[in-house]
């Protein structure tokens, strides 16, 4: 579904045949990523696990998830998202089923790793499919909807899973999720149309992942957004709750409620950011400009969090997750700037960097907190969080400064040349990319 085929399909058809099936895969991935946090008590009651072993179960998922990113990116560009997702979801279903049958730490960690590997392509396959199906100008808003679906999946891993435990145990929950993975794979295979995933053989062999990292547009995008994206994932996924409890003195119920509000803000923030970016695009405002303005506010919230003003902690925790959704524009910007034959590989290269960065942020934040002793209530002092949030904000400032300095130099004092120059450059790059792709197709023919 490329070129004329993509434009001939109605919005309803694209939603039903492309967006919805692949978005369900991303929904399931986000649900399974966080479901262990809700089922911790049930897991410990059923299987003898130490706290260290319980932590390793989560890390096995993320490690496997990160390791498969580059191979999945190459497969998406070579075979297309429909075929790749079918096999990956089958692997994920196997991992989830094995987890439901696990009775020892070794069995559970192996199943968790298989699960992570199988779910590692859900978001990237959706990005690839959407990039082939809609106009580039609409990518930011549609990607925002996709991220919102993932937030809905993460929210489903909380209260709905708790309610399901009234009717079955944790093994029954995972068995149902395994069947859901298989059903989504079949749905993608039946509904999703064939897409131009298979590139000419010489293109796949010569254009490696390293070429993606060397791309100027890719490097400029990650220079601005990668670190804030890693901070958003790393802090939101672990440390915000601890900060609210240790510094704010909030109860577990209050912390849980604020985290739930945070998940709601991710859903609405992602949709709103996509719509805002599309609105700005119609007024010749680039997505990078929208991202730069949003990241200024995002870093400002982190600086406010470092001040530890207790009455403002609940509001700041929600603002952190709300404004953090601006980092999701990274995927849309990369998809817009790369040839369609490389969007799968570029997105997985980006995902690898983000997940690696999130791991480093989580570990680094913990190392900073560990420089202070715990009090009698097993809490870290407010000064520890001040330093940790201050360091994270300081690390993001150089990227923001370089972005605005570069834009000022391009625009000059009046700023009038920026839009004209950018439009000329983009038009030239788009023309060269289309010419190159057309010439290759003319020589080799589309390989499907």
Protein Blocks (a to p, Z undefined) as FASTA:
>chain_A
ZZjlmmmpcfklmmmmmmmmmmmmmmmmmmmmmmmmmmmmmmmmmpccdfklmmmmmmmm
mmmmmmmmmmmmmmmmmnopklmmmmmmmmmmmmmmmmmmpcbfklmmmmmmmmmmmmmm
mmmmmmmmmmmmmcfklmmmmmmmmmmmmmmmmmmmmmmmmmmmmmmcfklmmmmmmmmm
mmmmmmmmmmpccddfbccfklmmmmcfklmmmpmklmmmmmmmmmmmmmmmmmmmmmmm
mmmmmmnopafklmmmmmmmmmmmmmmmmmmmmmmmmmmmmnopafklmmmmmmmmmmmm
mmmmmnopaklmmmmmmmmmmmmmmmmmmmmmmmmmpcfklmmmmmmmmmmmmmmmmmmm
mmmmmmmmmmpccdfkopacfklmmmmmmmmmmmmmmmmmmmmmmmmmmnomnommmmmm
mmmmmmmmmmmmmmmmmmmmmmnopaZZ
